[in-house]
Amino acid sequence: MIIQSHRVLLSGPDIGSLEEEYLLAALRSGWVAPVGPDLDLFEREIAGRVGVPHAVAVSSGTAALHLALLGIGAGPGDVVVVPTLTFAATANAVVYTGARPVFVDCYPATGNIDVELLAGLLAALHRDGVPVRAVLTVDLYGLCADYERILPLCDQYGVPVVEDAAEALGAVHRGRPAGSFGRAAVLSFNGNKIMTTSGGGMLLTADGGLASRARYLAGQARQPVEHYEHVEIGYNYRLSNLLAALGRAQLCRLDEMIERRRAVRDGYAQVFAGVDGVRLLGGEDFSGNCWLTSVVVDPERAGWRAGDLAAHLRAREVETRPIFKPMHLQPVFARARTSLSGAAEHLYENGLVLPSGSALDENQVRRVLGDVMEFLDGRR
Ligand SMILES: *Cc1c(COP(=O)(O)O)cnc(C)c1O
């Protein structure tokens, strides 16, 4: 199967014969619907892996975020605190419920939510009488936010935490798996994530009521009666049984895929070690799942900009991306309330996400590292 050109992708899907086998078996089983044994097993296996009692498989991480926020009662008039450095889906899901996002800045070292700023913001919102329905944290690029401090802080205000672990399946924070923090957590299985169902997501929670409400809303809010009875507006958010089968195969390979990404990150760490003015986002912390590895460049000290490296790699058909453009800089969220330090904007302007996928073979990794070394040699 030839789907790769000469171009090195940032984070392409990592699919092989096990996935083919599981998918074909599901197809032949006749369960070609958003219901079936692979769906049930996929939920059970992910719940087991993360160590949470309930898992609801849905059609995307965004749908899971929407359901999690509905599950904690977010709606018009509410505010949900969201890190500004994230993918738009995190903030969009807040808006779907009718609530408004308030954006908070990040730590320069990790890009994860700045807990001191969050503390100040919660105090200010409390003082102003603003109803804060949730703090929606993000485990950026597969490294967990600082839950040891976030959870007790939010507890003080009686505000539930929802964990957007879309990027972080397989990461561990002080012995606890990503996806196990807060009232509910969300995973994504989009094509570029650590493991994929081509498109899909999962809601995780210890709250049985929240899980069954999410399951009900995801299935068009059908009442449990023979005829079609509806007392609420529902959604068509369930995952296909075929895609769940694909997910089950990927889950078998999750640890192997994380190891592969870790090795890629390690390669970058070695190439950039001792290069003045360059650091890896997240530094030497390898407790994440190493979903994406990025460098942050101080142009004064390095003598070059992140964009220069991007151009060098682009010319060699190596894909890179800027770190997320912060939500408070997006025209669509221009009027949102914020608590900022400038850290997210700095990372956006000076960061570069490098090819990090587990599907990269040895030759591709060697090629990219060689291209980076060539660039660095040219700047010395
Ligand atoms: C990918 C992603 C999502 C959305 O997941 P989809 O499955 O693509 O809908 C949400 N939040 C973050 C942080 C993500 O990276």
Ligand as a Chemical Component Dictionary entry (heavy atoms), coordinates in Angstrom:
data_LIG
# 
_chem_comp.id                   LIG 
_chem_comp.type                 NON-POLYMER 
_chem_comp.pdbx_formal_charge   0 
_chem_comp.three_letter_code    LIG 
# 
loop_
_chem_comp_atom.comp_id 
_chem_comp_atom.atom_id 
_chem_comp_atom.alt_atom_id 
_chem_comp_atom.type_symbol 
_chem_comp_atom.charge 
_chem_comp_atom.model_Cartn_x 
_chem_comp_atom.model_Cartn_y 
_chem_comp_atom.model_Cartn_z 
_chem_comp_atom.pdbx_ordinal 
LIG C1 C1 C 0 -7.634  16.904 18.099 1  
LIG C2 C2 C 0 -8.067  17.723 19.237 2  
LIG C3 C3 C 0 -9.422  17.889 19.551 3  
LIG C4 C4 C 0 -10.534 17.453 18.646 4  
LIG O1 O1 O 0 -10.589 16.121 18.370 5  
LIG P1 P1 P 0 -11.342 15.633 17.031 6  
LIG O2 O2 O 0 -11.388 14.159 17.204 7  
LIG O3 O3 O 0 -10.493 16.062 15.887 8  
LIG O4 O4 O 0 -12.692 16.249 17.009 9  
LIG C5 C5 C 0 -9.751  18.583 20.690 10 
LIG N1 N1 N 0 -8.820  19.111 21.481 11 
LIG C6 C6 C 0 -7.514  19.004 21.212 12 
LIG C7 C7 C 0 -6.533  19.597 22.148 13 
LIG C8 C8 C 0 -7.089  18.308 20.070 14 
LIG O5 O5 O 0 -5.783  18.236 19.778 15 
# 
loop_
_chem_comp_bond.comp_id 
_chem_comp_bond.atom_id_1 
_chem_comp_bond.atom_id_2 
_chem_comp_bond.value_order 
_chem_comp_bond.pdbx_ordinal 
LIG C1 C2 SING 1  
LIG C2 C3 SING 2  
LIG C2 C8 DOUB 3  
LIG C3 C4 SING 4  
LIG C3 C5 DOUB 5  
LIG C4 O1 SING 6  
LIG O1 P1 SING 7  
LIG P1 O2 DOUB 8  
LIG P1 O3 SING 9  
LIG P1 O4 SING 10 
LIG C5 N1 SING 11 
LIG N1 C6 DOUB 12 
LIG C6 C7 SING 13 
LIG C6 C8 SING 14 
LIG C8 O5 SING 15 
# 
